Amino acid sequence: MPGNEIIDKKELAEITKIFTKSDGVLFAHGYDNRRKNIFRVRNFEKNLNKFFKTKYSLCVSSGTAAIKIALKACGVKPGDEVITQAFNFIATVEAIVDVGAKPIITNIDDTLNMCPEDLKKKISKKTKAVIPVHMLGFPANILEIKKICNKHKIKLIEDNCESVGAKLNNKYLGTFGDVGIMSFDFGKNITTGEGGSIISDNKKIIKYCKEYHDHGHELNPKFPRGMDTVTNPGFNYRMTELQAAVGIVQLSKLRKILSEHKKRYSILLKTLSSDIVTRPLINNATSSMDTLMLKVDNSNIRKKIINYLRSSGIGVKNVPDAIKWHFATYWKHAISKAQLNNLSKSKEKIEKFIAIPISIRIKPAHYKKVGVKINNFFSNL
């Protein structure tokens, strides 16, 4: 489970410094002398670059905003098509719709993420971008997806809102595409309450993102901010210094968070009987291990396990508790009927899974008890 579980005095101390050292400046720009030249949003961005080994990053108001900004930076316009996947969060589709583009939905493969073979079928002359989503800590087959995008000269926007800290080939997810997206909302691996970031090695893309998220400000060094130059229309998706203060501390805890996840995840996985099916991890990948997904074909056993998890204090995550917000067949308000009908097999696939959250506040030994109990349910089939 997420970074909100280990918020403590360190985050409080960093917030307090805004008032004791920077005279209460909550805004990311200006007031240089008053804030003693401490720019926390900019410092958070530098720390993100260092951690994820990227050239550029931009902190914004939410992961959803980050997706929309990235779409615009990649040149997506009204009438274009943007491809994403069935198992997702509604925010990705909302961002596509909000820029006037049409969301095209692929089926999922056994990883429960974007199916590369279905992606090939969904590409058209109108396709402007592809957004694979690394759901619940597990990577999509991003290398194959990237090959397809490169072949068709389509921008790849990597939605890594739900897998911050996961890796493939020892490289962090979110760093394979033209743009990577992270979310820092209250349920994510690190949190700023609300907030998100855009990471990229593409200077042109990040330049547009920086301008667009800040009302079009070019931050021209020849002029004060009040007389700044502007080329493109923008909007306000800025992060505040309060959010960044929390984010700086949370990022410093990310390795510990991932380590604590791994302890509990590994105990639960090792306790489960070898004939119990869990979500597969692609080769050379490392999950962020905040969620263990269990496949249960028998609907009665599935119900019993879900009820037990709830009574045990662990509960379940968005499969099935919030499935209506995380699977495209429920989004009739945003996706065409013809596409929804094409996703029935993917819906059947996802509905056989249970998402078990890994919580740092629950002792590792409790996960062993949970694994034993789950084994008993299966042994009584």
Backbone torsions as a table, in degrees:
resi	resn	phi	psi	omega
1	MET	NA	178.3	-161.2
2	PRO	-87.3	178.0	-178.5
3	GLY	-63.6	-16.8	179.5
4	ASN	-64.6	-18.0	-178.6
5	GLU	-74.2	-18.9	-178.2
6	ILE	-122.1	26.1	169.8
7	ILE	-66.2	131.9	-175.3
8	ASP	-149.5	-154.7	-176.1
9	LYS	-65.7	-22.2	-179.8
10	LYS	-66.3	-43.8	176.7
11	GLU	-65.4	-41.4	178.3
12	LEU	-60.7	-42.7	-179.3
13	ALA	-63.8	-38.9	-179.3
14	GLU	-69.2	-37.5	176.0
15	ILE	-65.6	-42.4	-178.8
16	THR	-59.3	-33.2	179.6
17	LYS	-62.2	-26.2	176.6
18	ILE	-58.9	-35.2	-176.7
19	PHE	-92.1	-32.8	-178.1
20	THR	-86.3	-28.9	-176.9
21	LYS	-111.3	-26.4	-174.5
22	SER	-120.3	19.3	171.2
23	ASP	53.6	35.3	173.2
24	GLY	73.9	20.8	177.9
25	VAL	-76.7	111.8	-176.9
26	LEU	-98.1	-7.7	-174.7
27	PHE	-91.8	146.7	-174.9
28	ALA	-77.1	-14.2	-174.1
29	HIS	-122.0	150.9	170.2
30	GLY	70.4	-166.5	-178.9
31	TYR	53.8	41.3	-170.7
32	ASP	-55.6	-49.4	-177.2
33	ASN	-68.9	-43.1	-178.4
34	ARG	-61.2	-37.7	-176.7
35	ARG	-89.5	5.0	-178.0
36	LYS	58.6	33.5	178.5
37	ASN	57.5	28.7	174.9
38	ILE	-101.1	116.4	-178.0
39	PHE	-116.3	97.5	-171.0
40	ARG	-71.0	-36.9	177.0
41	VAL	-62.4	-45.4	179.1
42	ARG	-64.5	-37.3	178.1
43	ASN	-67.3	-38.4	176.8
44	PHE	-61.0	-42.7	178.5
45	GLU	-61.4	-42.6	177.7
46	LYS	-61.8	-40.4	179.8
47	ASN	-66.9	-37.2	176.8
48	LEU	-63.5	-43.4	177.8
49	ASN	-59.3	-43.0	-178.8
50	LYS	-66.2	-43.4	-176.7
51	PHE	-68.2	-49.1	-174.0
52	PHE	-91.5	0.2	176.7
53	LYS	58.4	51.8	177.7
54	THR	-117.6	161.1	-179.7
55	LYS	-79.7	-38.2	-173.0
56	TYR	-135.9	147.0	170.8
57	SER	-147.0	155.3	179.1
58	LEU	-140.5	123.7	177.3
59	CYS	-89.8	135.6	-176.8
60	VAL	-133.7	-176.4	-170.1
61	SER	-75.7	-21.7	179.3
62	SER	-166.2	164.8	173.7
63	GLY	-65.0	-36.6	177.9
64	THR	-60.9	-46.5	176.9
65	ALA	-60.2	-39.0	-179.7
66	ALA	-60.8	-40.9	178.8
67	ILE	-64.2	-45.8	-179.7
68	LYS	-62.1	-45.0	179.8
69	ILE	-60.6	-43.3	-179.8
70	ALA	-63.5	-40.1	177.9
71	LEU	-59.5	-46.1	179.7
72	LYS	-66.4	-38.6	179.1
73	ALA	-65.1	-28.6	178.8
74	CYS	-86.8	6.1	174.1
75	GLY	83.7	16.0	179.3
76	VAL	-71.7	130.3	-176.1
77	LYS	-128.4	165.9	176.4
78	PRO	-52.8	134.5	-179.5
79	GLY	95.0	-17.1	175.9
80	ASP	-73.1	164.5	174.7
81	GLU	-112.5	139.9	176.6
82	VAL	-127.7	127.1	-175.7
83	ILE	-97.0	130.7	171.6
84	THR	-138.3	-167.5	-169.4
85	GLN	-117.6	164.3	-174.6
86	ALA	-69.0	-46.2	176.6
87	PHE	-85.4	115.7	-163.0
88	ASN	-166.1	-166.6	164.5
89	PHE	-125.1	145.0	-173.9
90	ILE	-53.7	-25.8	-177.0
91	ALA	-56.4	-38.3	-178.5
92	THR	-62.4	-45.4	178.6
93	VAL	-68.7	-38.4	177.9
94	GLU	-58.3	-42.9	-179.7
95	ALA	-64.6	-39.9	178.2
96	ILE	-62.4	-47.4	-179.9
97	VAL	-63.3	-38.5	-174.5
98	ASP	-67.5	-24.9	176.2
99	VAL	-90.8	3.6	176.6
100	GLY	88.7	7.1	179.9
101	ALA	-90.4	170.2	179.6
102	LYS	-104.0	123.4	177.0
103	PRO	-76.5	130.7	175.0
104	ILE	-114.1	129.6	-169.9
105	ILE	-110.5	126.3	174.5
106	THR	-91.8	158.7	169.2
107	ASN	-72.0	168.1	176.8
108	ILE	-102.3	152.9	175.1
109	ASP	-100.3	-163.4	-176.0
110	ASP	-66.6	-19.1	175.6
111	THR	-74.2	-10.6	-174.3
112	LEU	72.6	10.4	175.3
113	ASN	-111.2	-170.5	-175.0
114	MET	-54.7	131.5	176.8
115	CYS	-86.0	113.7	-179.2
116	PRO	-58.6	-36.0	-179.6
117	GLU	-66.8	-38.7	177.3
118	ASP	-71.9	-32.3	176.1
119	LEU	-57.0	-45.1	-179.9
120	LYS	-56.2	-38.2	-177.9
121	LYS	-72.9	-25.2	-172.7
122	LYS	-91.5	-10.3	-179.5
123	ILE	-72.6	134.1	177.4
124	SER	-134.2	-179.2	177.4
125	LYS	-64.5	-20.1	-178.6
126	LYS	-90.1	-7.7	-176.8
127	THR	-67.6	121.8	-178.3
128	LYS	-107.5	-29.5	-177.8
129	ALA	-155.2	158.1	175.8
130	VAL	-125.1	133.7	179.3
131	ILE	-123.7	89.8	169.2
132	PRO	-73.4	149.3	-177.8
133	VAL	-123.7	121.0	176.7
134	HIS	-81.0	96.4	-171.1
135	MET	-86.9	133.0	171.6
136	LEU	52.7	45.4	171.1
137	GLY	89.6	-7.4	-174.8
138	PHE	-110.3	132.3	-178.3
139	PRO	-73.8	144.9	166.7
140	ALA	-73.7	170.9	176.8
141	ASN	-77.4	69.9	-167.9
142	ILE	-67.6	-30.2	-179.8
143	LEU	-67.0	-42.3	177.6
144	GLU	-68.2	-40.5	178.3
145	ILE	-62.6	-40.2	179.0
146	LYS	-64.2	-39.8	177.4
147	LYS	-59.4	-43.5	-179.5
148	ILE	-63.9	-45.3	179.5
149	CYS	-62.6	-43.4	179.3
150	ASN	-62.4	-41.5	-179.5
151	LYS	-59.7	-39.5	-176.9
152	HIS	-96.8	3.2	-179.5
153	LYS	55.4	50.3	-179.5
154	ILE	-113.7	138.1	179.4
155	LYS	-67.3	139.3	179.3
156	LEU	-111.0	112.8	177.1
157	ILE	-105.6	115.0	-173.0
158	GLU	-95.9	108.5	-179.5
159	ASP	-84.6	103.3	-179.5
160	ASN	-113.5	31.7	-178.4
161	CYS	-61.8	-31.8	-173.2
162	GLU	-104.7	8.0	-176.7
163	SER	-139.3	36.6	-179.1
164	VAL	-62.0	122.4	-179.4
165	GLY	103.4	-13.9	177.2
166	ALA	-76.0	157.0	-174.7
167	LYS	-135.0	160.0	168.3
168	LEU	-138.0	128.8	-176.3
169	ASN	52.8	37.9	178.7
170	ASN	62.7	22.8	178.1
171	LYS	-120.8	133.8	-174.7
172	TYR	-65.7	138.0	172.4
173	LEU	-61.1	146.6	-175.6
174	GLY	99.8	-10.4	-177.3
175	THR	-112.0	11.0	-179.0
176	PHE	-94.7	-27.5	-174.9
177	GLY	-90.2	-177.1	173.0
178	ASP	-65.7	-32.5	179.1
179	VAL	-142.0	142.5	173.7
180	GLY	-118.4	145.3	-177.0
181	ILE	-121.3	135.9	172.3
182	MET	-128.8	150.8	175.5
183	SER	-115.7	142.1	176.8
184	PHE	-121.0	32.8	178.6
185	ASP	-70.9	179.1	-167.0
186	PHE	-69.1	-14.9	-179.2
187	GLY	-101.9	7.9	-174.6
188	LYS	-96.1	171.8	-174.7
189	ASN	-59.9	-35.3	164.4
190	ILE	-128.3	148.5	-171.8
191	THR	-133.1	147.3	168.0
192	THR	-123.2	20.3	-175.5
193	GLY	88.8	-72.2	162.8
194	GLU	-124.6	165.9	178.4
195	GLY	136.3	163.6	178.2
196	GLY	-166.3	178.4	178.5
197	SER	-147.2	156.2	174.5
198	ILE	-115.7	129.5	176.3
199	ILE	-123.0	145.4	-177.1
200	SER	-166.6	155.6	169.9
201	ASP	-102.9	4.7	-176.9
202	ASN	-97.6	109.8	-175.3
203	LYS	-63.4	-38.8	-179.0
204	LYS	-65.1	-43.5	179.6
205	ILE	-64.1	-47.0	-176.2
206	ILE	-68.1	-31.7	177.0
207	LYS	-60.7	-46.3	178.3
208	TYR	-62.7	-43.6	-179.6
209	CYS	-58.2	-44.7	-178.9
210	LYS	-62.0	-41.2	-179.8
211	GLU	-70.4	-48.5	-174.4
212	TYR	-62.8	-39.8	-175.3
213	HIS	-72.8	-8.8	-173.4
214	ASP	-128.1	48.7	176.8
215	HIS	59.2	20.5	178.9
216	GLY	90.7	-0.2	-179.7
217	HIS	-54.4	126.4	174.3
218	GLU	-87.5	-10.2	-176.6
219	LEU	51.5	49.9	180.0
220	ASN	-66.9	119.1	-176.3
221	PRO	-64.7	-12.8	-179.7
222	LYS	-80.7	-11.2	-174.8
223	PHE	-133.3	150.6	170.3
224	PRO	-67.8	159.9	-175.1
225	ARG	-55.5	-38.0	-178.7
226	GLY	-67.8	-16.7	177.9
227	MET	-117.6	21.4	-174.4
228	ASP	-62.0	154.3	177.3
229	THR	-86.7	159.3	-179.4
230	VAL	-147.9	139.5	178.2
231	THR	-115.8	-42.7	-176.5
232	ASN	-115.0	146.5	173.6
233	PRO	-62.3	145.7	-179.9
234	GLY	-130.4	-164.8	177.5
235	PHE	-151.1	-178.4	-179.9
236	ASN	-111.1	104.2	174.8
237	TYR	-128.4	36.6	-175.2
238	ARG	-76.2	151.1	170.4
239	MET	-90.6	149.4	177.7
240	THR	-93.9	164.0	177.1
241	GLU	-64.7	-32.1	176.5
242	LEU	-60.9	-46.9	178.9
243	GLN	-62.8	-44.1	-177.9
244	ALA	-64.3	-37.0	178.6
245	ALA	-58.6	-44.4	177.5
246	VAL	-67.1	-42.1	-177.1
247	GLY	-62.4	-38.3	179.1
248	ILE	-59.7	-43.6	179.0
249	VAL	-70.6	-43.4	-179.5
250	GLN	-59.9	-43.1	179.5
251	LEU	-61.7	-36.3	178.6
252	SER	-66.6	-17.7	179.7
253	LYS	-98.3	-3.0	-170.9
254	LEU	-61.1	-42.7	179.6
255	ARG	-61.8	-38.7	177.1
256	LYS	-65.8	-42.3	178.6
257	ILE	-58.4	-47.4	-179.6
258	LEU	-63.7	-37.9	178.9
259	SER	-65.5	-42.7	179.2
260	GLU	-68.0	-36.9	173.8
261	HIS	-58.1	-47.6	-174.4
262	LYS	-60.6	-40.5	179.0
263	LYS	-55.7	-50.5	-174.9
264	ARG	-73.8	-43.1	179.6
265	TYR	-59.7	-46.5	-177.1
266	SER	-64.8	-40.0	178.3
267	ILE	-62.8	-45.7	-179.4
268	LEU	-64.5	-45.5	-178.1
269	LEU	-63.5	-42.8	-179.2
270	LYS	-68.4	-29.5	-179.9
271	THR	-74.4	-33.1	-178.2
272	LEU	-64.0	142.3	177.8
273	SER	-59.0	146.6	-175.4
274	SER	-65.0	-19.7	179.9
275	ASP	-90.6	1.1	174.9
276	ILE	-84.9	131.6	-174.2
277	VAL	-91.5	128.8	174.1
278	THR	-117.9	167.3	-179.3
279	ARG	-60.3	129.3	-177.4
280	PRO	-75.9	146.2	177.7
281	LEU	-108.5	130.8	-178.2
282	ILE	-67.0	159.5	-176.6
283	ASN	-57.9	142.0	176.2
284	ASN	62.3	25.2	179.2
285	ALA	-108.3	152.0	173.8
286	THR	-125.7	118.0	177.5
287	SER	-72.4	157.6	171.6
288	SER	-77.7	-7.2	169.0
289	MET	57.6	32.0	174.8
290	ASP	-92.5	-5.2	-179.7
291	THR	-148.0	128.4	171.3
292	LEU	-106.3	124.1	-177.5
293	MET	-105.2	125.1	-172.8
294	LEU	-109.5	128.9	178.1
295	LYS	-93.2	125.8	-178.3
296	VAL	-133.1	106.1	-177.6
297	ASP	-73.1	-34.8	-177.6
298	ASN	-79.1	115.9	-174.9
299	SER	-64.5	-34.1	-180.0
300	ASN	-68.9	-43.2	176.9
301	ILE	-63.8	-39.9	179.1
302	ARG	-58.0	-46.0	179.0
303	LYS	-61.2	-42.1	-178.9
304	LYS	-63.9	-41.8	179.6
305	ILE	-65.7	-43.2	179.1
306	ILE	-60.4	-46.1	179.3
307	ASN	-63.0	-39.5	178.8
308	TYR	-65.4	-44.8	180.0
309	LEU	-59.6	-39.3	178.4
310	ARG	-66.4	-43.0	-178.2
311	SER	-71.9	-22.8	-177.9
312	SER	-82.4	-6.5	-179.5
313	GLY	91.9	-0.2	179.0
314	ILE	-93.2	-45.9	179.6
315	GLY	74.7	-168.6	176.0
316	VAL	-130.8	162.5	-178.7
317	LYS	-96.1	-146.2	-170.8
318	ASN	-73.0	-2.6	168.8
319	VAL	-120.0	100.0	11.1
320	PRO	-105.8	1.8	-166.9
321	ASP	-60.0	-34.6	-179.8
322	ALA	-128.7	36.5	-174.9
323	ILE	-61.0	-30.0	-178.6
324	LYS	-65.5	-21.3	178.4
325	TRP	-98.8	-1.5	-174.0
326	HIS	-127.9	11.3	176.7
327	PHE	-143.7	132.8	-165.6
328	ALA	-65.2	-24.8	-177.8
329	THR	-64.6	-14.7	178.2
330	TYR	-91.5	-0.7	-171.0
331	TRP	-104.0	56.5	-179.2
332	LYS	-63.1	-23.2	-179.9
333	HIS	-75.6	-10.4	-174.1
334	ALA	-129.7	-14.8	-173.3
335	ILE	-129.2	142.9	-176.9
336	SER	-65.3	150.2	-178.6
337	LYS	-60.1	-39.1	-179.0
338	ALA	-60.2	-40.9	178.4
339	GLN	-67.6	-41.3	-179.2
340	LEU	-60.4	-39.4	-179.9
341	ASN	-65.7	-24.5	-178.0
342	ASN	-82.2	-3.0	-174.4
343	LEU	-107.7	11.2	-173.8
344	SER	-61.4	-39.0	-179.8
345	LYS	-67.9	-36.8	176.8
346	SER	-66.2	-38.2	178.6
347	LYS	-63.9	-42.8	177.4
348	GLU	-61.3	-37.4	-178.8
349	LYS	-67.3	-48.4	-175.9
350	ILE	-69.1	-30.7	-176.6
351	GLU	-74.7	-3.1	174.8
352	LYS	-92.9	-2.0	-176.8
353	PHE	-104.1	156.0	171.4
354	ILE	-124.8	130.1	178.3
355	ALA	-97.3	111.7	-178.4
356	ILE	-97.9	116.9	-179.1
357	PRO	-72.4	145.1	174.3
358	ILE	-103.6	117.1	-174.0
359	SER	-112.5	128.5	178.1
360	ILE	-67.3	-26.2	-178.6
361	ARG	-79.1	-7.7	176.2
362	ILE	-102.5	129.8	-175.8
363	LYS	-64.6	144.2	-179.7
364	PRO	-52.8	-37.6	-178.1
365	ALA	-61.1	-30.0	180.0
366	HIS	-66.0	-31.9	179.3
367	TYR	-69.2	-28.6	175.3
368	LYS	-67.1	-41.3	176.7
369	LYS	-61.7	-39.8	179.1
370	VAL	-63.6	-43.8	178.7
371	GLY	-60.9	-41.6	178.5
372	VAL	-62.2	-43.5	-179.6
373	LYS	-64.0	-42.4	178.1
374	ILE	-62.3	-40.8	176.5
375	ASN	-57.8	-41.6	-179.4
376	ASN	-63.1	-39.3	177.3
377	PHE	-59.3	-44.2	-178.2
378	PHE	-70.5	-37.6	-178.2
379	SER	-67.4	-20.0	179.9
380	ASN	-92.7	9.9	177.9
381	LEU	-63.3	NA	NA
